[in-house]
């Protein structure tokens, strides 16, 4: 049994495959852009222009959710790279739970944002790459749901940013302090 486990570990690749790397880095860039744009759009444009910006923010958010679905699907069929030597069990567990939390929070942010878009007095034009429009419907008291979903969206995004910060800090620590191959597993050759 120990030989089988050792052989399996040795057969795993040293890095994530190129599609997984592209999905990782493109989702990271889009996530940073949609969060920055979301903050900007609530603070700076004239009130009369905000619906356009909310719609654009929502469209990019839908794109991010679609990309994360692709990423999750590809993750399920991809072989995970081998863990760098000397990586402790607590580090593997922390990485596993951090990644799970990131997926859950990105999906929760996207879905709460989509639900929030249904509560505006004037329907938003939220599409996926301009090809597919989200259906428009209302439920219950829009004022109550607007306040609730706006707060939920903000709290989820804040939690997501904290977890992203921990993820980036851990990757940086592995790369520049411990100088192991953890971060290189997500970089092209």
Secondary structure, 3 states (H helix, E strand, C coil): CHHHHHHHHHHCCCCCCHHHHHHHHHHHHHHHHHHHHHHHHHHCCCHHHHHHHHHHHHHHHHHHHHHHHHHHHHHHHCCCCCCCCCCCHHHHHHHHHHHHHHHHHHHHHHHHHHHHHCCCCCCCCCEECCCEECCCCCCCCHHHHHHHHHHHHHHHHHHHHHHHHHHHHHHHHHHHHCCCCCHHHHCCC
